[in-house]
Amino acid sequence: MEDKTDFLHRVRLLLVPGGTFWVVTEIAGRREDTDPRRGLGISPAEAETLTSGWSTVQSADLDVLRCYALHP
């Protein structure tokens, strides 16, 4: 995705009132050094981009995954 900020702005506009945008992603650096998928996941900078501009952000970690509930 080239412009993540624009994408997230469009999602906020498309959500119905009271809607929730759910994102489930890997967290960068949570896999073992030997795991070939170690490079997957959301970085702290990407998490900041994802969560800025929402009125409410809730998150929960599930091992290597992070779940976000974002409300406009």
Backbone as CSV, one residue per row, in Angstrom:
resi,resn,N_x,N_y,N_z,CA_x,CA_y,CA_z,C_x,C_y,C_z
1,MET,0.857,-1.162,0.000,0.000,0.000,0.000,0.908,1.232,0.000
2,GLU,0.730,2.083,-0.972,1.623,3.230,-1.117,1.363,4.332,-0.090
3,ASP,0.110,4.729,0.083,-0.199,5.838,0.986,-1.092,5.338,2.124
4,LYS,-0.476,4.863,3.179,-1.222,4.287,4.298,-2.085,5.326,5.005
5,THR,-1.582,6.540,5.111,-2.340,7.604,5.778,-3.623,7.901,5.024
6,ASP,-3.548,7.993,3.707,-4.738,8.243,2.890,-5.714,7.070,2.991
7,PHE,-5.201,5.847,2.965,-6.056,4.666,3.099,-6.844,4.717,4.405
8,LEU,-6.157,5.010,5.515,-6.822,5.054,6.813,-7.839,6.182,6.888
9,HIS,-7.543,7.309,6.257,-8.505,8.415,6.194,-9.765,7.965,5.458
10,ARG,-9.599,7.250,4.364,-10.760,6.765,3.593,-11.585,5.759,4.393
11,VAL,-10.897,4.895,5.141,-11.614,3.928,5.988,-12.470,4.668,7.004
12,ARG,-11.907,5.692,7.649,-12.677,6.476,8.632,-13.918,7.085,7.988
13,LEU,-13.783,7.569,6.758,-14.922,8.178,6.068,-15.991,7.151,5.703
14,LEU,-15.583,5.926,5.426,-16.518,4.893,4.978,-17.226,4.161,6.118
15,LEU,-16.662,4.216,7.312,-17.296,3.527,8.433,-18.635,4.170,8.781
16,VAL,-19.607,3.331,9.059,-20.902,3.843,9.497,-20.748,4.436,10.890
17,PRO,-21.627,5.362,11.282,-21.545,5.913,12.638,-21.546,4.785,13.675
18,GLY,-20.617,4.860,14.595,-20.487,3.826,15.614,-19.730,2.601,15.148
19,GLY,-19.242,2.615,13.905,-18.531,1.472,13.348,-17.149,1.280,13.955
20,THR,-16.596,0.112,13.724,-15.267,-0.240,14.219,-14.448,-0.798,13.074
21,PHE,-13.210,-0.338,12.945,-12.261,-0.886,11.985,-11.331,-1.805,12.762
22,TRP,-11.381,-3.098,12.429,-10.563,-4.097,13.113,-9.322,-4.385,12.285
23,VAL,-8.187,-4.417,12.931,-6.927,-4.765,12.280,-6.229,-5.808,13.144
24,VAL,-5.837,-6.900,12.521,-5.050,-7.920,13.205,-3.756,-8.060,12.419
25,THR,-2.635,-7.878,13.094,-1.348,-7.906,12.422,-0.285,-8.517,13.322
26,GLU,0.749,-9.009,12.707,1.888,-9.463,13.497,2.618,-8.254,14.059
27,ILE,3.341,-8.482,15.137,4.166,-7.445,15.748,5.605,-7.729,15.351
28,ALA,6.257,-6.759,14.769,7.640,-6.940,14.326,8.539,-7.329,15.501
29,GLY,9.425,-8.277,15.250,10.408,-8.663,16.247,9.948,-9.677,17.273
30,ARG,8.746,-10.192,17.155,8.247,-11.143,18.153,8.614,-12.597,17.837
31,ARG,9.043,-12.875,16.613,9.398,-14.248,16.248,10.857,-14.521,16.604
32,GLU,11.179,-15.782,16.722,12.553,-16.200,16.998,13.478,-15.737,15.876
33,ASP,14.726,-15.504,16.211,15.709,-15.056,15.218,15.844,-16.029,14.054
34,THR,15.603,-17.298,14.289,15.761,-18.313,13.244,14.516,-18.476,12.370
35,ASP,13.417,-17.852,12.737,12.171,-17.978,11.977,12.282,-17.182,10.675
36,PRO,12.042,-17.819,9.523,12.151,-17.101,8.254,11.108,-15.985,8.092
37,ARG,10.074,-16.000,8.912,9.039,-14.946,8.843,9.293,-13.839,9.853
38,ARG,10.482,-13.782,10.417,10.822,-12.788,11.443,10.595,-11.356,10.965
39,GLY,10.779,-11.086,9.682,10.639,-9.732,9.153,9.203,-9.255,9.019
40,LEU,8.243,-10.136,9.246,6.835,-9.736,9.144,6.442,-8.900,10.356
41,GLY,5.415,-8.122,10.186,4.841,-7.453,11.338,4.887,-5.946,11.279
42,ILE,4.104,-5.360,12.146,3.962,-3.908,12.214,5.053,-3.334,13.123
43,SER,5.720,-2.330,12.631,6.770,-1.667,13.417,6.122,-0.614,14.320
44,PRO,6.842,-0.112,15.319,6.290,0.962,16.150,5.877,2.191,15.332
45,ALA,6.648,2.551,14.312,6.287,3.707,13.472,5.007,3.434,12.692
46,GLU,4.857,2.221,12.182,3.636,1.864,11.463,2.437,1.814,12.408
47,ALA,2.657,1.363,13.629,1.573,1.346,14.624,1.114,2.764,14.927
48,GLU,2.050,3.699,14.989,1.698,5.107,15.214,0.857,5.643,14.065
49,THR,1.247,5.326,12.827,0.471,5.745,11.666,-0.927,5.145,11.712
50,LEU,-1.019,3.863,12.048,-2.304,3.172,12.097,-3.231,3.770,13.134
51,THR,-2.718,4.111,14.300,-3.585,4.496,15.414,-3.837,6.000,15.535
52,SER,-3.109,6.824,14.800,-3.347,8.268,14.916,-4.603,8.666,14.134
53,GLY,-5.320,9.621,14.664,-6.507,10.135,13.996,-7.810,9.450,14.366
54,TRP,-7.760,8.461,15.241,-8.973,7.772,15.681,-9.378,8.313,17.049
55,SER,-10.688,8.366,17.304,-11.137,8.888,18.595,-10.880,7.889,19.716
56,THR,-10.980,6.603,19.410,-10.742,5.564,20.391,-9.912,4.455,19.755
57,VAL,-8.870,4.041,20.456,-8.027,2.939,19.995,-7.907,1.945,21.140
58,GLN,-8.252,0.700,20.854,-8.070,-0.373,21.824,-7.195,-1.428,21.161
59,SER,-6.306,-2.033,21.927,-5.459,-3.082,21.362,-5.231,-4.172,22.382
60,ALA,-4.948,-5.358,21.859,-4.627,-6.507,22.703,-3.593,-7.348,21.978
61,ASP,-2.610,-7.832,22.724,-1.576,-8.682,22.150,-1.915,-10.142,22.370
62,LEU,-1.694,-10.927,21.326,-1.906,-12.368,21.372,-0.662,-13.032,20.802
63,ASP,0.328,-13.254,21.637,1.604,-13.836,21.242,2.282,-12.942,20.199
64,VAL,2.343,-13.369,18.941,3.001,-12.552,17.912,2.031,-11.608,17.219
65,LEU,0.752,-11.657,17.576,-0.266,-10.830,16.926,-0.703,-9.678,17.827
66,ARG,-1.124,-8.600,17.203,-1.769,-7.496,17.916,-3.087,-7.213,17.209
67,CYS,-4.154,-7.102,17.994,-5.476,-6.779,17.482,-5.803,-5.343,17.847
68,TYR,-6.248,-4.572,16.861,-6.649,-3.185,17.076,-8.126,-3.030,16.785
69,ALA,-8.827,-2.317,17.651,-10.215,-1.883,17.404,-10.145,-0.355,17.339
70,LEU,-10.435,0.184,16.164,-10.296,1.627,15.918,-11.675,2.230,15.655
71,HIS,-11.964,3.313,16.351,-13.253,3.987,16.210,-13.013,5.426,15.739
72,PRO,-13.763,5.854,14.696,-13.574,7.240,14.199,-14.006,8.286,15.202
